[in-house]
Amino acid sequence: MHHADLAFAVIGGTGVYRIAELEDVESHLPETRYGFPSGPVRVGRIAGKRVAFLARHGEAHGVPPHRINYRANLVALQMVGATRVLALNTVGGITERFGPTVLACPDQLIDYTWGRISTLCEEPGTDVLHVDFGDPYSPAWRGQVVAAAQRAGVAMVDGGCYGATQGPRLETKAEIARMRRDGCDLVGMTGMPEAGLARELGLDYACLGIVANWAAGCGDAAEITMAEVLANVETASSGIPPLLRALLGGFGA
Ligand code: HPA
């Protein structure tokens, strides 16, 4: 089940439940020390290079953000051989460069979630880790993602601050106004604890934010609908296969 030649793993968010380009797919459902991941880990090839895919909410989007077993998902990816994770996160845009259908690779985050299992140090008797998290996304791996987008000619905003909210409801206008004052550019429900756990596990981790809508009070829309979210994710997702091919080009066979 461990693939020594795995280039990286991709975690798909809302609206991204599979990678159609994946060839020679093997599926694994590993039971981790934290239980089962949200769904099968699909390991296959793109452009001859091996890559893993996991749908964060399950392939039928059955698991809401606050109920995701983030620990099992990341450990399952490690069990198939992943050392690097590219996390696709559907987000709302707060500041002007981050409008709907933009792809963004944030370099900071603020965690507003609560009540989630957010560390490997949860169980009594586990070693307490105080991992450095000043740069929550692995700078070198992030740099590779941004460079690959440039090579592929895929437009991407380099940098920005991801605010992770609890959900599953969307935010109030006042909550978004506060997040803007705090310095957030993007808002989503799944960026944490995933990024923090990845750091505890020693995984290189980068986020690809797919902007689906203007966050509450930021655009002209009277309300945010799932139809709008899914349509914009589909539009923005056309950049993902060329980005993945360019990113995989940087890895050996
Ligand atoms: N807020 C939080 N999460 C989201 C949003 C939003 O506006 N859009 C997509 N995911």
py3Dmol code that shows the C-alpha trace and the ligand (Angstrom):
import py3Dmol

protein = """\
ATOM      1  CA  MET A   1       0.000   0.000   0.000  1.00  0.00           C
ATOM      2  CA  HIS A   2       2.984   2.330   0.548  1.00  0.00           C
ATOM      3  CA  HIS A   3       4.044   3.898  -2.748  1.00  0.00           C
ATOM      4  CA  ALA A   4       7.660   5.010  -2.455  1.00  0.00           C
ATOM      5  CA  ASP A   5       7.394   6.945  -5.722  1.00  0.00           C
ATOM      6  CA  LEU A   6       4.360   9.031  -4.731  1.00  0.00           C
ATOM      7  CA  ALA A   7       5.016  12.666  -5.738  1.00  0.00           C
ATOM      8  CA  PHE A   8       2.325  14.193  -3.538  1.00  0.00           C
ATOM      9  CA  ALA A   9      -1.266  13.865  -2.385  1.00  0.00           C
ATOM     10  CA  VAL A  10      -4.204  16.085  -3.260  1.00  0.00           C
ATOM     11  CA  ILE A  11      -7.135  16.626  -0.901  1.00  0.00           C
ATOM     12  CA  GLY A  12     -10.228  17.736  -2.793  1.00  0.00           C
ATOM     13  CA  GLY A  13     -12.757  20.089  -1.233  1.00  0.00           C
ATOM     14  CA  THR A  14     -16.346  21.035  -1.970  1.00  0.00           C
ATOM     15  CA  GLY A  15     -17.006  20.589  -5.697  1.00  0.00           C
ATOM     16  CA  VAL A  16     -13.810  18.579  -6.326  1.00  0.00           C
ATOM     17  CA  TYR A  17     -14.599  14.923  -5.621  1.00  0.00           C
ATOM     18  CA  ARG A  18     -12.291  13.274  -8.129  1.00  0.00           C
ATOM     19  CA  ILE A  19      -9.495  13.948 -10.584  1.00  0.00           C
ATOM     20  CA  ALA A  20     -10.680  12.765 -13.983  1.00  0.00           C
ATOM     21  CA  GLU A  21      -7.093  12.679 -15.338  1.00  0.00           C
ATOM     22  CA  LEU A  22      -5.975  10.004 -12.857  1.00  0.00           C
ATOM     23  CA  GLU A  23      -4.921   6.775 -14.666  1.00  0.00           C
ATOM     24  CA  ASP A  24      -4.274   3.202 -13.438  1.00  0.00           C
ATOM     25  CA  VAL A  25      -6.102   3.966 -10.215  1.00  0.00           C
ATOM     26  CA  GLU A  26      -5.674   1.791  -7.136  1.00  0.00           C
ATOM     27  CA  SER A  27      -8.024   2.462  -4.236  1.00  0.00           C
ATOM     28  CA  HIS A  28      -7.099   2.058  -0.578  1.00  0.00           C
ATOM     29  CA  LEU A  29      -9.219   2.448   2.526  1.00  0.00           C
ATOM     30  CA  PRO A  30      -6.624   2.225   5.278  1.00  0.00           C
ATOM     31  CA  GLU A  31      -7.696   2.014   8.890  1.00  0.00           C
ATOM     32  CA  THR A  32      -5.436   4.484  10.668  1.00  0.00           C
ATOM     33  CA  ARG A  33      -4.742   4.799  14.406  1.00  0.00           C
ATOM     34  CA  TYR A  34      -7.446   7.512  14.325  1.00  0.00           C
ATOM     35  CA  GLY A  35     -10.001   5.483  12.365  1.00  0.00           C
ATOM     36  CA  PHE A  36     -10.992   5.631   8.719  1.00  0.00           C
ATOM     37  CA  PRO A  37     -10.525   8.546   6.314  1.00  0.00           C
ATOM     38  CA  SER A  38     -13.537  10.294   4.726  1.00  0.00           C
ATOM     39  CA  GLY A  39     -13.385   7.900   1.776  1.00  0.00           C
ATOM     40  CA  PRO A  40     -10.994   5.862  -0.321  1.00  0.00           C
ATOM     41  CA  VAL A  41      -7.540   7.154  -1.174  1.00  0.00           C
ATOM     42  CA  ARG A  42      -7.177   6.903  -4.952  1.00  0.00           C
ATOM     43  CA  VAL A  43      -3.595   6.406  -6.069  1.00  0.00           C
ATOM     44  CA  GLY A  44      -2.928   6.735  -9.795  1.00  0.00           C
ATOM     45  CA  ARG A  45      -0.774   8.389 -12.410  1.00  0.00           C
ATOM     46  CA  ILE A  46      -0.892  11.693 -14.219  1.00  0.00           C
ATOM     47  CA  ALA A  47       1.724  12.245 -16.931  1.00  0.00           C
ATOM     48  CA  GLY A  48       3.433   9.060 -15.711  1.00  0.00           C
ATOM     49  CA  LYS A  49       3.907  10.331 -12.147  1.00  0.00           C
ATOM     50  CA  ARG A  50       2.178   8.837  -9.149  1.00  0.00           C
ATOM     51  CA  VAL A  51      -0.222  10.990  -7.157  1.00  0.00           C
ATOM     52  CA  ALA A  52      -2.857  10.279  -4.485  1.00  0.00           C
ATOM     53  CA  PHE A  53      -6.300  11.835  -4.162  1.00  0.00           C
ATOM     54  CA  LEU A  54      -8.729  11.969  -1.249  1.00  0.00           C
ATOM     55  CA  ALA A  55     -12.101  13.743  -1.156  1.00  0.00           C
ATOM     56  CA  ARG A  56     -12.098  15.590   2.188  1.00  0.00           C
ATOM     57  CA  HIS A  57     -15.880  15.413   2.655  1.00  0.00           C
ATOM     58  CA  GLY A  58     -16.174  11.918   1.161  1.00  0.00           C
ATOM     59  CA  GLU A  59     -16.899  11.326  -2.501  1.00  0.00           C
ATOM     60  CA  ALA A  60     -20.622  11.940  -1.977  1.00  0.00           C
ATOM     61  CA  HIS A  61     -19.984  15.029   0.200  1.00  0.00           C
ATOM     62  CA  GLY A  62     -21.497  13.362   3.253  1.00  0.00           C
ATOM     63  CA  VAL A  63     -19.154  14.755   5.937  1.00  0.00           C
ATOM     64  CA  PRO A  64     -19.564  18.394   7.088  1.00  0.00           C
ATOM     65  CA  PRO A  65     -16.450  20.468   7.915  1.00  0.00           C
ATOM     66  CA  HIS A  66     -16.700  20.148  11.700  1.00  0.00           C
ATOM     67  CA  ARG A  67     -17.163  16.354  11.538  1.00  0.00           C
ATOM     68  CA  ILE A  68     -14.250  15.523   9.236  1.00  0.00           C
ATOM     69  CA  ASN A  69     -11.704  13.142  10.719  1.00  0.00           C
ATOM     70  CA  TYR A  70      -8.785  15.352   9.691  1.00  0.00           C
ATOM     71  CA  ARG A  71      -6.303  13.194  11.547  1.00  0.00           C
ATOM     72  CA  ALA A  72      -7.376   9.974   9.823  1.00  0.00           C
ATOM     73  CA  ASN A  73      -7.370  11.693   6.422  1.00  0.00           C
ATOM     74  CA  LEU A  74      -3.791  12.923   6.768  1.00  0.00           C
ATOM     75  CA  VAL A  75      -2.468   9.720   8.317  1.00  0.00           C
ATOM     76  CA  ALA A  76      -4.158   7.690   5.539  1.00  0.00           C
ATOM     77  CA  LEU A  77      -2.272   9.797   2.986  1.00  0.00           C
ATOM     78  CA  GLN A  78       0.956   9.221   4.895  1.00  0.00           C
ATOM     79  CA  MET A  79       0.241   5.470   4.895  1.00  0.00           C
ATOM     80  CA  VAL A  80       0.113   5.409   1.087  1.00  0.00           C
ATOM     81  CA  GLY A  81       3.457   7.216   0.966  1.00  0.00           C
ATOM     82  CA  ALA A  82       2.633  10.923   0.858  1.00  0.00           C
ATOM     83  CA  THR A  83       5.142  13.396   2.271  1.00  0.00           C
ATOM     84  CA  ARG A  84       3.567  16.432   0.587  1.00  0.00           C
ATOM     85  CA  VAL A  85      -0.078  17.478   0.512  1.00  0.00           C
ATOM     86  CA  LEU A  86      -1.759  19.973  -1.783  1.00  0.00           C
ATOM     87  CA  ALA A  87      -5.037  20.887  -0.122  1.00  0.00           C
ATOM     88  CA  LEU A  88      -7.792  22.221  -2.361  1.00  0.00           C
ATOM     89  CA  ASN A  89     -10.111  24.419  -0.305  1.00  0.00           C
ATOM     90  CA  THR A  90     -13.263  26.015  -1.617  1.00  0.00           C
ATOM     91  CA  VAL A  91     -13.399  29.491  -0.086  1.00  0.00           C
ATOM     92  CA  GLY A  92     -15.185  32.806  -0.072  1.00  0.00           C
ATOM     93  CA  GLY A  93     -13.278  35.941  -1.108  1.00  0.00           C
ATOM     94  CA  ILE A  94     -13.041  38.910   1.273  1.00  0.00           C
ATOM     95  CA  THR A  95     -10.523  41.358  -0.215  1.00  0.00           C
ATOM     96  CA  GLU A  96     -10.544  42.685  -3.748  1.00  0.00           C
ATOM     97  CA  ARG A  97      -7.878  40.472  -5.349  1.00  0.00           C
ATOM     98  CA  PHE A  98      -9.773  37.340  -4.301  1.00  0.00           C
ATOM     99  CA  GLY A  99     -12.974  37.434  -6.348  1.00  0.00           C
ATOM    100  CA  PRO A 100     -15.019  34.418  -7.486  1.00  0.00           C
ATOM    101  CA  THR A 101     -13.192  31.866  -9.721  1.00  0.00           C
ATOM    102  CA  VAL A 102      -9.733  33.053  -8.555  1.00  0.00           C
ATOM    103  CA  LEU A 103      -7.174  30.405  -7.583  1.00  0.00           C
ATOM    104  CA  ALA A 104      -5.033  31.501  -4.629  1.00  0.00           C
ATOM    105  CA  CYS A 105      -2.115  30.036  -2.722  1.00  0.00           C
ATOM    106  CA  PRO A 106      -2.312  31.683   0.719  1.00  0.00           C
ATOM    107  CA  ASP A 107       0.756  32.069   2.928  1.00  0.00           C
ATOM    108  CA  GLN A 108      -0.951  32.775   6.266  1.00  0.00           C
ATOM    109  CA  LEU A 109      -4.006  31.688   8.206  1.00  0.00           C
ATOM    110  CA  ILE A 110      -6.080  32.569  11.242  1.00  0.00           C
ATOM    111  CA  ASP A 111      -7.997  29.818  13.020  1.00  0.00           C
ATOM    112  CA  TYR A 112     -11.531  30.693  14.187  1.00  0.00           C
ATOM    113  CA  THR A 113     -12.706  27.079  14.497  1.00  0.00           C
ATOM    114  CA  TRP A 114     -13.623  25.564  17.865  1.00  0.00           C
ATOM    115  CA  GLY A 115     -14.382  22.181  19.336  1.00  0.00           C
ATOM    116  CA  ARG A 116     -12.550  20.206  16.671  1.00  0.00           C
ATOM    117  CA  ILE A 117      -9.871  17.639  17.423  1.00  0.00           C
ATOM    118  CA  SER A 118      -6.997  19.803  16.341  1.00  0.00           C
ATOM    119  CA  THR A 119      -3.858  18.028  17.495  1.00  0.00           C
ATOM    120  CA  LEU A 120      -2.189  14.630  17.674  1.00  0.00           C
ATOM    121  CA  CYS A 121      -1.611  15.396  21.370  1.00  0.00           C
ATOM    122  CA  GLU A 122      -5.257  14.790  22.266  1.00  0.00           C
ATOM    123  CA  GLU A 123      -4.998  11.407  23.946  1.00  0.00           C
ATOM    124  CA  PRO A 124      -3.590  11.200  27.496  1.00  0.00           C
ATOM    125  CA  GLY A 125      -0.041   9.932  27.430  1.00  0.00           C
ATOM    126  CA  THR A 126       0.854  11.314  23.998  1.00  0.00           C
ATOM    127  CA  ASP A 127       3.933  13.504  23.805  1.00  0.00           C
ATOM    128  CA  VAL A 128       3.076  17.209  23.803  1.00  0.00           C
ATOM    129  CA  LEU A 129       4.349  18.825  20.614  1.00  0.00           C
ATOM    130  CA  HIS A 130       4.678  22.594  20.286  1.00  0.00           C
ATOM    131  CA  VAL A 131       5.417  22.676  16.580  1.00  0.00           C
ATOM    132  CA  ASP A 132       6.540  25.888  14.928  1.00  0.00           C
ATOM    133  CA  PHE A 133       3.641  27.272  12.879  1.00  0.00           C
ATOM    134  CA  GLY A 134       4.823  30.808  12.096  1.00  0.00           C
ATOM    135  CA  ASP A 135       4.566  29.968   8.413  1.00  0.00           C
ATOM    136  CA  PRO A 136       1.631  27.557   8.432  1.00  0.00           C
ATOM    137  CA  TYR A 137       2.133  26.495   4.808  1.00  0.00           C
ATOM    138  CA  SER A 138       5.490  24.919   3.940  1.00  0.00           C
ATOM    139  CA  PRO A 139       7.337  27.762   2.185  1.00  0.00           C
ATOM    140  CA  ALA A 140       9.341  25.617  -0.252  1.00  0.00           C
ATOM    141  CA  TRP A 141       6.369  23.437  -1.242  1.00  0.00           C
ATOM    142  CA  ARG A 142       4.155  26.543  -1.626  1.00  0.00           C
ATOM    143  CA  GLY A 143       6.861  28.003  -3.850  1.00  0.00           C
ATOM    144  CA  GLN A 144       6.769  24.902  -6.050  1.00  0.00           C
ATOM    145  CA  VAL A 145       2.990  25.218  -6.403  1.00  0.00           C
ATOM    146  CA  VAL A 146       3.182  28.899  -7.352  1.00  0.00           C
ATOM    147  CA  ALA A 147       6.034  28.244  -9.805  1.00  0.00           C
ATOM    148  CA  ALA A 148       4.111  25.369 -11.409  1.00  0.00           C
ATOM    149  CA  ALA A 149       1.090  27.621 -11.923  1.00  0.00           C
ATOM    150  CA  GLN A 150       3.329  30.155 -13.652  1.00  0.00           C
ATOM    151  CA  ARG A 151       4.861  27.475 -15.911  1.00  0.00           C
ATOM    152  CA  ALA A 152       1.388  26.185 -16.756  1.00  0.00           C
ATOM    153  CA  GLY A 153       0.051  29.673 -17.478  1.00  0.00           C
ATOM    154  CA  VAL A 154      -2.612  29.224 -14.798  1.00  0.00           C
ATOM    155  CA  ALA A 155      -3.479  32.530 -13.098  1.00  0.00           C
ATOM    156  CA  MET A 156      -2.936  32.331  -9.346  1.00  0.00           C
ATOM    157  CA  VAL A 157      -2.796  34.897  -6.565  1.00  0.00           C
ATOM    158  CA  ASP A 158       0.433  34.273  -4.619  1.00  0.00           C
ATOM    159  CA  GLY A 159      -0.148  34.839  -0.910  1.00  0.00           C
ATOM    160  CA  GLY A 160      -3.011  35.940   1.281  1.00  0.00           C
ATOM    161  CA  CYS A 161      -4.454  35.024   4.637  1.00  0.00           C
ATOM    162  CA  TYR A 162      -6.984  32.178   5.001  1.00  0.00           C
ATOM    163  CA  GLY A 163      -9.490  32.530   7.859  1.00  0.00           C
ATOM    164  CA  ALA A 164     -10.871  29.169   8.980  1.00  0.00           C
ATOM    165  CA  THR A 165     -14.421  29.330  10.363  1.00  0.00           C
ATOM    166  CA  GLN A 166     -16.448  26.651  12.084  1.00  0.00           C
ATOM    167  CA  GLY A 167     -19.415  26.393   9.705  1.00  0.00           C
ATOM    168  CA  PRO A 168     -21.323  24.668   8.358  1.00  0.00           C
ATOM    169  CA  ARG A 169     -23.369  27.858   8.196  1.00  0.00           C
ATOM    170  CA  LEU A 170     -21.896  30.748   6.262  1.00  0.00           C
ATOM    171  CA  GLU A 171     -20.725  33.848   8.145  1.00  0.00           C
ATOM    172  CA  THR A 172     -22.591  37.007   9.116  1.00  0.00           C
ATOM    173  CA  LYS A 173     -21.581  40.283   7.488  1.00  0.00           C
ATOM    174  CA  ALA A 174     -20.223  41.437  10.853  1.00  0.00           C
ATOM    175  CA  GLU A 175     -18.119  38.296  11.192  1.00  0.00           C
ATOM    176  CA  ILE A 176     -16.633  38.876   7.742  1.00  0.00           C
ATOM    177  CA  ALA A 177     -16.047  42.578   8.522  1.00  0.00           C
ATOM    178  CA  ARG A 178     -14.151  41.493  11.623  1.00  0.00           C
ATOM    179  CA  MET A 179     -12.143  38.968   9.622  1.00  0.00           C
ATOM    180  CA  ARG A 180     -11.254  41.700   7.118  1.00  0.00           C
ATOM    181  CA  ARG A 181     -10.029  43.892   9.980  1.00  0.00           C
ATOM    182  CA  ASP A 182      -8.015  40.932  11.250  1.00  0.00           C
ATOM    183  CA  GLY A 183      -6.291  40.695   7.874  1.00  0.00           C
ATOM    184  CA  CYS A 184      -8.087  37.739   6.281  1.00  0.00           C
ATOM    185  CA  ASP A 185      -8.378  37.618   2.478  1.00  0.00           C
ATOM    186  CA  LEU A 186     -10.170  34.289   2.206  1.00  0.00           C
ATOM    187  CA  VAL A 187     -12.669  32.436   4.349  1.00  0.00           C
ATOM    188  CA  GLY A 188     -13.283  28.703   4.442  1.00  0.00           C
ATOM    189  CA  MET A 189     -14.335  25.977   6.851  1.00  0.00           C
ATOM    190  CA  THR A 190     -11.720  23.274   6.359  1.00  0.00           C
ATOM    191  CA  GLY A 191      -8.293  24.928   6.409  1.00  0.00           C
ATOM    192  CA  MET A 192      -7.909  24.127  10.107  1.00  0.00           C
ATOM    193  CA  PRO A 193      -7.119  21.911  11.879  1.00  0.00           C
ATOM    194  CA  GLU A 194      -5.854  20.285   8.676  1.00  0.00           C
ATOM    195  CA  ALA A 195      -2.814  22.548   8.205  1.00  0.00           C
ATOM    196  CA  GLY A 196      -1.793  22.326  11.876  1.00  0.00           C
ATOM    197  CA  LEU A 197      -2.108  18.538  11.947  1.00  0.00           C
ATOM    198  CA  ALA A 198      -0.052  18.286   8.758  1.00  0.00           C
ATOM    199  CA  ARG A 199       2.721  20.238  10.502  1.00  0.00           C
ATOM    200  CA  GLU A 200       2.532  17.955  13.556  1.00  0.00           C
ATOM    201  CA  LEU A 201       2.784  14.945  11.243  1.00  0.00           C
ATOM    202  CA  GLY A 202       5.791  16.396   9.446  1.00  0.00           C
ATOM    203  CA  LEU A 203       3.966  16.652   6.116  1.00  0.00           C
ATOM    204  CA  ASP A 204       4.728  19.485   3.718  1.00  0.00           C
ATOM    205  CA  TYR A 205       1.406  21.202   3.197  1.00  0.00           C
ATOM    206  CA  ALA A 206       0.158  23.922   0.853  1.00  0.00           C
ATOM    207  CA  CYS A 207      -3.337  25.273   0.260  1.00  0.00           C
ATOM    208  CA  LEU A 208      -4.914  25.997  -3.084  1.00  0.00           C
ATOM    209  CA  GLY A 209      -7.932  28.197  -2.399  1.00  0.00           C
ATOM    210  CA  ILE A 210     -10.659  28.050  -5.022  1.00  0.00           C
ATOM    211  CA  VAL A 211     -12.773  31.176  -4.626  1.00  0.00           C
ATOM    212  CA  ALA A 212     -16.441  30.268  -5.055  1.00  0.00           C
ATOM    213  CA  ASN A 213     -18.215  33.472  -3.973  1.00  0.00           C
ATOM    214  CA  TRP A 214     -17.780  36.850  -2.366  1.00  0.00           C
ATOM    215  CA  ALA A 215     -17.978  36.366   1.389  1.00  0.00           C
ATOM    216  CA  ALA A 216     -21.008  37.819   3.192  1.00  0.00           C
ATOM    217  CA  GLY A 217     -21.317  41.558   2.594  1.00  0.00           C
ATOM    218  CA  CYS A 218     -18.355  41.711   0.177  1.00  0.00           C
ATOM    219  CA  GLY A 219     -20.155  41.507  -3.179  1.00  0.00           C
ATOM    220  CA  ASP A 220     -23.485  42.598  -4.598  1.00  0.00           C
ATOM    221  CA  ALA A 221     -25.299  39.287  -4.110  1.00  0.00           C
ATOM    222  CA  ALA A 222     -28.212  39.333  -1.668  1.00  0.00           C
ATOM    223  CA  GLU A 223     -27.276  35.834  -0.533  1.00  0.00           C
ATOM    224  CA  ILE A 224     -24.769  33.065  -1.201  1.00  0.00           C
ATOM    225  CA  THR A 225     -26.215  29.955  -2.843  1.00  0.00           C
ATOM    226  CA  MET A 226     -24.705  26.483  -3.238  1.00  0.00           C
ATOM    227  CA  ALA A 227     -25.532  26.709  -6.965  1.00  0.00           C
ATOM    228  CA  GLU A 228     -23.273  29.777  -7.269  1.00  0.00           C
ATOM    229  CA  VAL A 229     -20.555  28.099  -5.208  1.00  0.00           C
ATOM    230  CA  LEU A 230     -20.528  24.919  -7.310  1.00  0.00           C
ATOM    231  CA  ALA A 231     -20.689  26.770 -10.654  1.00  0.00           C
ATOM    232  CA  ASN A 232     -17.706  28.975  -9.748  1.00  0.00           C
ATOM    233  CA  VAL A 233     -15.701  26.031  -8.416  1.00  0.00           C
ATOM    234  CA  GLU A 234     -16.311  24.225 -11.700  1.00  0.00           C
ATOM    235  CA  THR A 235     -15.115  27.258 -13.699  1.00  0.00           C
ATOM    236  CA  ALA A 236     -12.018  27.761 -11.541  1.00  0.00           C
ATOM    237  CA  SER A 237     -11.215  24.042 -11.524  1.00  0.00           C
ATOM    238  CA  SER A 238     -10.271  24.082 -15.202  1.00  0.00           C
ATOM    239  CA  GLY A 239      -6.883  25.376 -14.037  1.00  0.00           C
ATOM    240  CA  ILE A 240      -6.237  22.418 -11.751  1.00  0.00           C
ATOM    241  CA  PRO A 241      -5.255  19.652 -14.249  1.00  0.00           C
ATOM    242  CA  PRO A 242      -2.641  21.826 -16.033  1.00  0.00           C
ATOM    243  CA  LEU A 243      -1.348  22.967 -12.649  1.00  0.00           C
ATOM    244  CA  LEU A 244      -1.010  19.360 -11.442  1.00  0.00           C
ATOM    245  CA  ARG A 245       0.763  18.314 -14.655  1.00  0.00           C
ATOM    246  CA  ALA A 246       3.240  21.192 -14.321  1.00  0.00           C
ATOM    247  CA  LEU A 247       3.765  20.440 -10.633  1.00  0.00           C
ATOM    248  CA  LEU A 248       4.349  16.730 -11.347  1.00  0.00           C
ATOM    249  CA  GLY A 249       6.877  17.681 -14.025  1.00  0.00           C
ATOM    250  CA  GLY A 250       9.149  18.772 -11.179  1.00  0.00           C
ATOM    251  CA  PHE A 251       9.319  15.250  -9.732  1.00  0.00           C
ATOM    252  CA  GLY A 252      11.285  12.175 -10.823  1.00  0.00           C
ATOM    253  CA  ALA A 253       9.642   9.057 -12.289  1.00  0.00           C
TER     254      ALA A 253
END
"""
ligand_1 = """\
10
HPA
N -17.508 31.162 3.826
C -16.972 30.040 4.357
N -16.653 28.986 3.633
C -16.882 29.049 2.314
C -17.431 30.173 1.697
C -17.765 31.291 2.501
O -18.269 32.325 2.025
N -17.539 29.894 0.372
C -17.039 28.639 0.208
N -16.642 28.122 1.374
"""
view = py3Dmol.view(width=600, height=400)
view.addModel(protein, "pdb")
view.setStyle({"model": 0}, {"cartoon": {"style": "trace"}})
view.addModel(ligand_1, "xyz")
view.setStyle({"model": 1}, {"stick": {}})
view.zoomTo()
view.show()
